[in-house]
Amino acid sequence: MDSKTRQRAFRLLAKAGDAYGFDAAAKAGGHIVEQGHSVDEASLTAMARRVSAGETPDDVPAPDLHAYDRFMSPETRARAA
């Protein structure tokens, strides 16, 4: 990761840690990266919430929310209108 990406990841971990506990946030972030995804707020929050509720990351595939990003892009919305 470059410096800016690393800084963003740490901020997201801190935010998820405040909401769901640092252990859950760290496990969620690690699992997302191990699955080959980049850490984004929606994925990290969803996974941290699930981990804090008692699920183990190995039982849950990392959420891939990129389809929603593509769906909500300005180009896609313009074509739908």
Secondary structure, 3 states (H helix, E strand, C coil): CCHHHHHHHHHHHHHHHHHHCHHHHHHHHHHHHHCCCCCCHHHHHHHHHHHHCCCCHHHCCCCCCHHHHHHCCHHHHHHHC
